[in-house]
Amino acid sequence: MTEIRQITKDNAYDAVAPDDFPAMMEVERYGQRSTAFDKIISATHDHFWDPLD
């Protein structure tokens, strides 16, 4: 078996196959949240926040 060598390994990319819809619906998957995108989400909120809303 060929060894997979990666520079980085982040659980944020722990995805299932795009055609495996039942796996996407497994509740247990969503209890394992990554913090990798928190800064991006926060920046999006700041960028699009409208004080007149």
N, CA, C and O of each residue as an XYZ file, in Angstrom:
212
protein
N       0.848     -1.178      0.000
C       0.000      0.000      0.000
C       0.894      1.243      0.000
O       1.886      1.297      0.727
N       0.548      2.218     -0.800
C       1.308      3.453     -0.884
C       0.991      4.350      0.306
O      -0.172      4.566      0.646
N       2.030      4.860      0.923
C       1.854      5.758      2.062
C       1.424      7.133      1.564
O       2.013      7.675      0.629
N       0.406      7.683      2.186
C      -0.053      9.028      1.847
C       0.733     10.017      2.694
O       0.712      9.945      3.922
N       1.419     10.930      2.044
C       2.207     11.930      2.764
C       1.589     13.292      2.519
O       1.543     13.772      1.386
N       1.122     13.903      3.575
C       0.504     15.216      3.478
C       1.266     16.191      4.361
O       1.766     15.820      5.423
N       1.351     17.425      3.921
C       1.990     18.447      4.737
C       1.095     18.767      5.926
O       1.568     18.885      7.057
N      -0.184     18.905      5.664
C      -1.127     19.221      6.738
C      -2.282     18.242      6.712
O      -2.627     17.691      5.667
N      -2.861     18.040      7.852
C      -4.080     17.223      7.965
C      -4.998     17.963      8.916
O      -4.671     18.145     10.088
N      -6.135     18.387      8.420
C      -7.080     19.127      9.237
C      -8.421     18.419      9.178
O      -8.891     18.061      8.098
N      -9.033     18.218     10.325
C     -10.328     17.538     10.377
C     -11.441     18.316      9.688
O     -12.518     17.769      9.456
N     -11.203     19.576      9.359
C     -12.203     20.354      8.630
C     -12.493     19.735      7.269
O     -13.571     19.929      6.707
N     -11.535     18.997      6.748
C     -11.685     18.389      5.431
C     -12.095     16.928      5.503
O     -11.932     16.189      4.532
N     -12.617     16.511      6.626
C     -13.064     15.133      6.813
C     -14.459     14.992      6.206
O     -15.464     14.958      6.915
N     -14.492     14.913      4.891
C     -15.762     14.895      4.170
C     -16.100     13.486      3.694
O     -15.233     12.616      3.608
N     -17.355     13.287      3.391
C     -17.793     12.029      2.789
C     -17.904     12.241      1.285
O     -17.825     13.371      0.803
N     -18.083     11.175      0.563
C     -18.214     11.264     -0.893
C     -19.445     12.094     -1.259
O     -20.473     11.993     -0.589
N     -19.358     12.906     -2.301
C     -20.480     13.765     -2.679
C     -21.764     13.010     -3.013
O     -22.856     13.570     -2.914
N     -21.640     11.749     -3.407
C     -22.836     10.982     -3.754
C     -23.313     10.085     -2.607
O     -24.207      9.261     -2.800
N     -22.725     10.237     -1.420
C     -23.112      9.431     -0.259
C     -24.033     10.244      0.652
O     -23.651     10.624      1.759
N     -25.241     10.504      0.173
C     -26.189     11.339      0.913
C     -26.540     10.783      2.289
O     -26.603     11.563      3.239
N     -26.771      9.486      2.451
C     -27.068      8.971      3.798
C     -25.963      9.285      4.814
O     -26.253      9.565      5.977
N     -24.703      9.240      4.380
C     -23.604      9.570      5.295
C     -23.646     11.038      5.705
O     -23.264     11.383      6.823
N     -24.110     11.901      4.805
C     -24.222     13.328      5.125
C     -25.291     13.592      6.178
O     -25.236     14.601      6.883
N     -26.243     12.707      6.285
C     -27.358     12.903      7.208
C     -27.112     12.293      8.588
O     -27.960     12.424      9.470
N     -25.984     11.636      8.794
C     -25.694     11.026     10.085
C     -25.479     12.107     11.138
O     -24.584     12.943     11.006
N     -26.291     12.088     12.169
C     -26.267     13.116     13.209
C     -24.906     13.201     13.894
O     -24.463     14.294     14.245
N     -24.243     12.080     14.087
C     -22.963     12.055     14.790
C     -21.905     12.920     14.105
O     -21.016     13.459     14.764
N     -22.006     13.049     12.779
C     -21.025     13.868     12.044
C     -21.045     15.311     12.500
O     -20.003     15.966     12.511
N     -22.186     15.816     12.872
C     -22.326     17.237     13.163
C     -21.972     17.586     14.599
O     -21.990     18.761     14.967
N     -21.652     16.598     15.412
C     -21.154     16.859     16.751
C     -19.651     17.099     16.755
O     -19.079     17.487     17.773
N     -19.018     16.868     15.618
C     -17.570     17.029     15.479
C     -17.283     18.292     14.677
O     -16.909     18.225     13.506
N     -17.462     19.439     15.317
C     -17.301     20.716     14.626
C     -15.850     21.176     14.663
O     -15.194     21.103     15.702
N     -15.361     21.643     13.541
C     -14.016     22.201     13.458
C     -14.087     23.707     13.679
O     -15.074     24.345     13.310
N     -13.056     24.271     14.272
C     -12.985     25.722     14.455
C     -12.230     26.386     13.306
O     -11.956     27.585     13.360
N     -11.894     25.630     12.280
C     -11.066     26.130     11.187
C     -11.694     27.305     10.443
O     -10.975     28.133      9.883
N     -13.004     27.389     10.430
C     -13.659     28.420      9.633
C     -14.256     29.545     10.473
O     -14.950     30.405      9.932
N     -14.003     29.561     11.779
C     -14.586     30.581     12.650
C     -14.199     31.998     12.244
O     -15.051     32.887     12.241
N     -12.933     32.229     11.900
C     -12.494     33.566     11.492
C     -13.177     33.993     10.199
O     -13.556     35.155     10.049
N     -13.335     33.067      9.273
C     -13.997     33.390      8.005
C     -15.456     33.741      8.252
O     -15.962     34.717      7.698
N     -16.126     32.962      9.071
C     -17.537     33.218      9.369
C     -17.693     34.562     10.069
O     -18.599     35.325      9.734
N     -16.833     34.865     11.028
C     -16.889     36.143     11.736
C     -16.649     37.311     10.787
O     -17.343     38.325     10.862
N     -15.686     37.177      9.907
C     -15.393     38.245      8.959
C     -16.557     38.463      8.002
O     -16.857     39.603      7.644
N     -17.208     37.402      7.591
C     -18.373     37.530      6.712
C     -19.483     38.280      7.423
O     -20.123     39.152      6.835
N     -19.717     37.946      8.693
C     -20.751     38.638      9.468
C     -20.419     40.122      9.567
O     -21.300     40.960      9.373
N     -19.179     40.464      9.863
C     -18.779     41.870      9.975
C     -18.901     42.586      8.640
O     -19.317     43.744      8.588
N     -18.544     41.907      7.571
C     -18.563     42.521      6.249
C     -19.989     42.822      5.781
O     -20.234     43.873      5.189
N     -20.920     41.922      6.037
C     -22.273     42.080      5.519
C     -23.261     42.635      6.540
O     -24.437     42.811      6.219
N     -22.809     42.913      7.765
C     -23.720     43.404      8.791
C     -24.175     44.806      8.434
O     -23.353     45.679      8.155
N     -25.479     45.023      8.444
C     -26.063     46.324      8.119
C     -26.720     46.884      9.374
O     -27.694     46.305      9.855
N     -26.219     47.989      9.918
C     -26.800     48.540     11.149
C     -28.235     49.022     10.974
O     -28.927     49.267     11.962
N     -28.689     49.159      9.737
C     -30.059     49.615      9.496
C     -31.057     48.470      9.437
O     -32.257     48.706      9.302
N     -30.584     47.240      9.535
C     -31.495     46.085      9.524
C     -32.328     46.059     10.781
O     -33.154     45.164     10.957
